[in-house]
Amino acid sequence: MSIRSVAVVGAGYVGLPVACTFASKGVSTLAVDIDAARVDKINRGISPIEGEEPGLAELISTAVQGGTLIATTDYSRISSADAIIVCVDTPIDEATRRPVLKILRSAVLTAGKHMRRGALVSIESTLPPRTMQDVVIPTLEEASGMKAGRDFLLVHCPERVMPGRLLRNLREYDRVLGGFDDASIEAGRKLYSIIMGGKLHTSDLVHAEISKTLENAYRDVQIAFANEVALACEELGADAYEVRRLVNTCPFRDMHIPGAGVGGHCLPKDSWLFASSLNGFKPTIITSARETNERMPVHMVELVEDALSEAGRKIESSKIAVLGLAFLHDSDDTRHSPALTIIDRLHGHAELVVHDPYVAKEYRAPLVRDLDAAVRGADCLVIVTDHSCYRNLDLHKLKAVMRTPAIVDGRNLLSSEECRGAGFVYRGIGKGMRKGGPTWSEPAECKNKS
């Protein structure tokens, strides 16, 4: 199969880097999205993704100017593509924790209506196991009037990108490629070899689905362990980051970093996507880990209340500055950010202001771009995201402009000793204290690091 043209359905954090990378290799590439404003930006050679995303803006500009990348809202234009790559969201219902496949069904249905005979369809979206067999194949066949394996080829090649390193991961990481049949796998190899430097590990469709959900569930479990250790250390008057340092001196140990919560598109939902596919066996470690991580931003609010109480203030009469709305450092991605839960919990109880140097859209509270303006008159700073600009905060300057010197540190960016020495009430995830102050002296390598 020859790949001369590619259509990428969904031009977000996954689809846009895929599209512009194919375009950079000389492949005629169509980026299809329902968001007209996003399409317009891309066609003007402007990246709609903010934050530190090395190389992306330049790649888009070059591809558009070179004529190999065009964005459109017209799905009928995919009819000329040799390969159609679907990169759309597969969220969960927050109340039921069940997958919501409406966007996926719509994208696949549209692809089926317009794809040409002999085309290769690749689904990069993360899927509950058996979705390819039970949803994608029947939808494509019904919409197209064609048969998988006979009239079109089909693979599932789950994405492995993350904000801040979209292009790097796309080019360098290994990928799993599940195929409907041998011919589909061979076509998938040809497609992804155009843009990948890593290896393709081939299997069938269901194993590809399971591996994707579980690689993220596994990391979620690891983070949950670190967060449980952090909560225990708070009670024991210990520092979880010092515990982590010591634990990891033992071979084959890799305790993760605790924090204010787990955000992003993948980790908060992929455990539930996997669990949703099971009717008899019910996983307990995976789901309880997810619940632990969901609890961390709620615990952040508890630390805020505790810090304000020590400072002699009630939360109802306090101004709270939330530092960081994105879920990831130096990114504009707010999907499932712990900050959203924190703001939800504090909204209506305290005066809120949010600072983030990358996010453009407000969420339930004024969004201030100037850090000095955000912290002025505040009674408590809540560090939710480890943006680079928060790593060297001037404590003396902060104290001079704040009304009440209180800090809740969800990312271990500040030294508890230095904060308390500067006259701040300090609380931090995983940082316990007994009556009379800290129970240990922080080594230099643990200070001001996440």
C-alpha positions in Angstrom: 0.0 0.0 0.0 1.3 3.4 -0.9 0.7 6.3 1.5 0.6 9.6 -0.4 -2.2 11.3 1.5 -3.4 11.2 5.1 -6.5 12.7 6.9 -6.3 13.2 10.6 -9.7 13.4 12.3 -9.3 15.6 15.5 -6.6 18.4 15.6 -6.0 18.5 19.3 -3.1 17.5 21.5 -2.8 14.2 19.7 -4.0 14.8 16.2 -2.3 18.1 15.5 1.3 16.9 16.1 0.5 13.7 14.1 -0.8 15.8 11.2 2.1 18.3 11.0 4.6 15.5 11.4 3.2 13.6 8.4 3.1 16.9 6.5 6.8 17.6 7.4 7.7 14.3 5.7 6.1 15.5 2.4 2.8 13.6 2.8 -0.3 15.6 1.7 -2.1 15.9 5.1 -5.6 17.1 6.0 -6.3 18.0 9.6 -10.1 17.8 10.2 -11.7 19.3 13.2 -15.2 20.7 14.2 -13.6 23.8 15.8 -13.6 26.5 13.1 -11.4 28.8 15.2 -8.8 26.1 15.6 -8.9 25.3 11.9 -8.5 29.0 11.0 -5.4 29.3 13.3 -3.8 26.2 11.8 -4.4 27.4 8.2 -2.7 30.7 9.2 0.3 28.7 10.3 -0.4 29.4 14.0 -0.3 26.7 16.7 -3.6 26.7 18.7 -1.7 24.9 21.5 -0.1 27.3 24.1 2.7 26.4 26.6 6.2 25.2 26.1 5.8 22.8 23.1 9.3 22.5 21.5 9.2 22.7 17.7 5.4 22.5 17.2 4.7 26.1 16.2 7.6 26.1 13.7 6.5 22.7 12.2 3.0 23.9 11.7 4.1 27.2 10.1 6.5 25.4 7.7 4.0 22.7 6.7 1.3 25.2 6.0 3.6 27.5 4.0 4.8 24.4 2.1 1.3 23.4 1.2 1.5 19.9 2.7 -0.8 20.7 5.7 -4.4 22.0 5.3 -7.0 22.1 8.1 -10.7 21.9 7.4 -14.1 21.4 9.0 -15.3 19.6 5.9 -15.2 15.9 6.6 -16.1 15.0 3.1 -12.6 15.9 2.0 -11.2 12.7 3.7 -12.5 10.7 0.7 -9.3 11.2 -1.2 -7.0 10.0 1.7 -5.0 6.8 1.6 -5.1 6.6 5.4 -7.5 8.1 7.9 -6.2 8.5 11.5 -8.8 9.1 14.2 -7.5 11.1 17.2 -10.6 12.1 19.2 -11.5 12.2 22.9 -13.0 9.2 24.7 -14.0 10.7 28.1 -15.8 9.1 31.0 -19.0 10.2 32.7 -17.8 11.7 36.0 -20.8 10.5 37.9 -21.0 6.9 36.6 -17.3 6.5 35.6 -18.5 4.8 32.4 -17.0 5.6 29.0 -18.7 8.2 26.8 -18.1 7.2 23.2 -20.3 9.7 21.5 -17.4 11.6 20.0 -15.7 8.5 18.8 -18.9 7.0 17.3 -19.5 10.3 15.4 -15.9 10.4 14.1 -15.9 6.8 13.0 -19.4 7.1 11.4 -18.2 10.1 9.4 -15.0 8.4 8.4 -17.1 5.4 7.2 -19.4 7.6 5.1 -16.5 9.2 3.3 -13.6 6.8 3.1 -12.6 5.3 -0.2 -12.3 1.6 -0.9 -8.9 0.2 0.1 -8.2 2.9 2.6 -6.4 2.3 5.9 -8.2 3.4 9.1 -6.1 3.9 12.2 -7.7 4.6 15.6 -5.3 6.4 17.9 -7.9 7.2 20.6 -7.6 5.3 23.9 -10.4 2.7 24.0 -12.1 0.4 26.5 -11.1 -3.1 25.5 -13.3 -4.6 22.8 -14.4 -1.2 21.4 -12.7 -1.9 18.1 -14.6 -5.1 17.7 -18.0 -4.0 19.2 -18.2 -0.4 18.1 -15.6 0.7 15.5 -15.8 -2.2 13.0 -19.7 -2.4 12.9 -19.9 1.4 12.6 -17.4 1.6 9.8 -19.0 -1.3 7.9 -22.5 0.0 8.2 -21.6 3.5 7.2 -19.4 2.5 4.3 -21.2 -0.6 3.0 -17.8 -2.2 3.0 -16.1 -5.1 4.9 -13.1 -4.8 7.2 -10.2 -6.8 5.8 -11.8 -7.1 2.4 -12.6 -3.6 1.4 -10.6 -1.5 3.9 -7.8 -2.0 6.4 -8.0 -1.3 10.1 -5.5 -0.9 12.9 -5.4 0.5 16.5 -2.2 2.3 17.3 -2.8 4.1 20.6 -1.0 7.4 21.1 1.8 7.9 23.6 2.1 11.7 23.6 2.0 14.2 26.4 1.9 18.0 26.6 5.4 19.5 26.7 6.9 16.8 24.5 4.3 16.0 21.9 6.7 15.9 18.9 9.5 14.2 20.8 7.3 11.3 22.0 5.7 10.9 18.6 9.1 10.6 16.9 11.1 8.7 19.5 8.7 6.4 21.5 7.9 2.8 20.7 4.3 2.2 19.8 1.9 -0.7 20.0 0.1 -1.6 16.7 -2.9 -3.8 16.8 -4.3 -5.0 13.5 -7.5 -6.5 12.2 -5.4 -8.9 10.0 -1.9 -9.3 8.6 -2.6 -7.0 5.7 -3.8 -4.3 8.1 -0.6 -4.7 10.2 1.6 -4.4 7.2 -0.2 -1.3 6.0 0.1 0.2 9.5 3.8 -0.5 9.6 4.2 1.5 6.3 2.1 4.4 7.6 3.8 4.8 11.0 7.3 4.2 9.7 7.0 7.5 7.9 7.0 9.5 11.2 8.4 7.1 13.9 11.9 6.6 15.1 10.9 4.0 17.7 9.8 0.4 17.3 6.3 -0.8 16.4 5.2 -3.8 18.5 2.5 -5.6 16.7 -0.4 -7.6 18.1 -4.2 -7.9 17.6 -6.8 -5.3 18.3 -7.9 -6.3 21.8 -4.3 -6.6 23.1 -3.5 -3.2 21.8 -6.6 -1.8 23.5 -5.8 -3.5 26.9 -2.1 -2.5 26.8 -2.9 1.2 26.3 -5.4 1.4 29.2 -3.2 -0.6 31.5 0.1 1.3 30.8 -1.7 4.4 32.2 -3.4 2.5 35.0 -0.1 1.1 36.1 1.4 4.6 36.4 -1.7 5.8 38.2 -1.2 3.0 40.7 2.4 4.0 41.2 1.4 7.6 41.9 -1.3 6.5 44.3 1.2 4.6 46.3 3.4 7.7 46.6 0.3 9.8 47.6 -0.6 7.3 50.3 2.9 7.5 51.6 2.6 11.3 51.6 -0.6 11.2 53.6 1.0 8.8 56.1 4.1 11.1 56.4 1.9 14.1 57.2 0.4 12.2 60.1 3.8 10.9 61.3 5.5 14.2 61.2 7.9 13.1 58.4 8.7 14.3 54.9 7.6 12.0 52.1 10.2 13.3 49.7 13.0 12.3 52.1 11.3 8.9 52.5 11.2 8.6 48.7 14.9 9.5 48.5 15.8 6.8 50.9 13.4 4.1 49.5 14.9 4.6 46.0 18.4 3.9 47.2 17.3 0.2 47.2 17.8 -1.5 43.8 14.6 -2.1 41.8 12.6 0.5 43.7 11.2 3.5 41.9 8.8 5.3 44.3 7.0 8.1 42.4 6.5 11.7 43.4 3.4 12.6 45.4 1.5 15.7 44.7 -1.7 17.8 44.5 -3.4 15.3 42.2 -3.3 13.6 38.8 -4.5 15.5 35.8 -4.4 15.2 32.0 -6.5 13.4 29.4 -5.2 9.9 30.1 -4.5 8.9 33.7 -7.7 10.2 35.3 -9.9 8.1 32.9 -8.0 5.1 31.5 -8.4 3.0 34.7 -12.1 3.5 34.4 -12.1 2.7 30.7 -10.3 -0.6 31.4 -12.6 -1.5 34.4 -15.7 -0.7 32.3 -15.0 -3.6 30.0 -15.3 -6.2 32.8 -18.6 -7.6 33.8 -17.6 -10.4 36.3 -14.2 -9.7 37.7 -13.9 -6.3 39.4 -10.3 -4.9 39.8 -9.7 -3.4 43.3 -6.1 -2.2 43.2 -6.6 -0.2 40.0 -9.8 1.4 41.1 -8.8 2.1 44.7 -5.6 3.8 43.3 -7.8 6.0 41.1 -9.9 7.0 44.1 -6.8 7.8 46.1 -5.5 10.1 43.4 -9.0 11.7 42.9 -8.9 12.5 46.7 -5.6 14.5 46.6 -7.0 17.9 45.4 -9.7 17.6 48.1 -6.9 17.1 50.6 -5.3 20.2 49.3 -8.4 22.2 50.3 -8.1 20.6 53.8 -4.6 21.9 54.0 -5.8 25.3 53.0 -8.3 25.3 55.8 -5.7 24.1 58.2 -3.1 26.7 57.2 -5.7 29.6 57.4 -6.8 28.4 60.8 -3.3 28.5 62.1 -2.9 32.0 60.7 -6.1 33.0 62.6 -8.3 33.4 59.6 -11.6 31.9 58.4 -11.8 30.7 54.9 -15.0 32.8 54.3 -13.1 36.0 54.8 -9.9 35.1 53.0 -8.5 35.8 49.6 -6.9 32.7 48.1 -4.5 32.8 45.1 -4.4 29.5 43.2 -1.1 29.2 41.4 -1.5 27.0 38.3 -4.6 26.1 36.4 -3.0 23.6 33.9 -2.4 20.1 35.1 1.2 20.0 33.8 4.2 22.3 34.2 4.7 24.9 31.5 1.6 23.7 29.6 -1.8 25.2 28.8 -3.6 21.9 29.2 -6.3 22.1 31.9 -8.0 18.7 31.2 -8.8 17.0 34.6 -6.4 19.4 36.3 -6.4 19.2 40.2 -6.8 22.9 40.2 -10.4 22.5 38.8 -11.4 20.4 41.8 -9.7 22.8 44.2 -11.5 25.8 42.7 -14.8 24.0 42.8 -14.4 23.3 46.5 -13.4 26.8 47.4 -15.8 28.7 45.0 -18.4 30.5 46.9 -16.6 30.2 50.2 -13.5 32.4 49.7 -12.4 35.2 47.3 -10.5 33.4 44.6 -7.9 34.5 42.0 -6.0 32.2 39.7 -2.6 32.7 38.1 -1.3 30.8 35.1 1.2 32.1 32.6 -0.1 29.8 29.8 -3.9 29.2 30.2 -6.1 31.7 28.4 -9.6 30.7 29.6 -10.9 31.4 33.1 -12.5 28.7 35.2 -15.0 30.0 37.9 -12.5 32.7 39.1 -10.6 35.6 37.7 -7.5 34.5 35.8 -4.6 36.9 36.3 -1.5 36.8 34.1 0.6 39.0 36.3 1.9 37.0 39.3 2.5 40.1 41.5 -1.1 41.2 41.0 -2.4 37.7 41.8 -0.6 37.4 45.1 -1.2 40.9 46.3 -3.5 41.0 49.3 -3.8 37.2 49.4 -4.2 35.3 52.6 -3.0 32.0 51.2 -1.0 30.9 48.1 -2.0 27.4 46.8 0.7 26.0 44.5 -1.1 23.4 42.3 1.1 23.3 39.2 4.9 23.3 39.1 5.3 25.9 36.4 8.9 27.1 36.1 7.9 30.6 37.2 7.0 29.3 40.7 10.3 27.5 41.3 12.1 30.6 42.6 9.5 32.6 44.5 10.9 35.4 46.6 9.5 34.6 50.0 10.3 38.1 51.5 8.7 39.8 48.5 5.6 37.6 48.9 5.3 38.3 52.6 5.5 42.0 51.9 2.5 42.0 49.5 0.3 39.3 51.0 -2.2 40.1 53.7 -1.6 36.9 55.5 1.6 34.8 55.0 0.3 31.3 54.4 1.4 28.8 51.7 0.0 25.4 50.7 2.5 23.7 48.5 1.2 20.8 46.4 4.3 20.2 44.3 7.2 20.4 46.8 8.5 23.6 45.2 9.4 25.3 48.4 11.4 24.3 51.5 9.2 24.1 54.6 12.1 25.3 56.8 12.7 28.3 54.6 9.0 29.2 54.5 8.5 28.9 58.2 11.8 30.7 58.8 10.5 33.6 56.7 7.4 33.8 58.9 4.9 31.8 56.7 2.4 29.3 57.8 3.3 26.4 55.6 1.5 23.2 54.6 2.7 20.8 51.9 1.6 17.5 50.5 3.6 14.8 52.2 5.3 17.3 54.7 4.3 16.5 58.2 5.3 18.5 61.3 5.1 17.8 65.0 4.4 20.3 67.7 7.4 22.6 67.8 8.2 22.4 64.1 9.8 20.1 61.6 11.3 16.9 62.9 14.3 16.8 60.5 16.6 19.0 58.6 16.0 19.1 54.8 19.1 18.1 52.8 20.0 20.5 50.1 19.0 18.2 47.2 15.4 18.0 48.6 14.9 21.8 48.7 12.9 23.6 46.0 12.5 20.5 43.9 9.5 18.6 42.8 
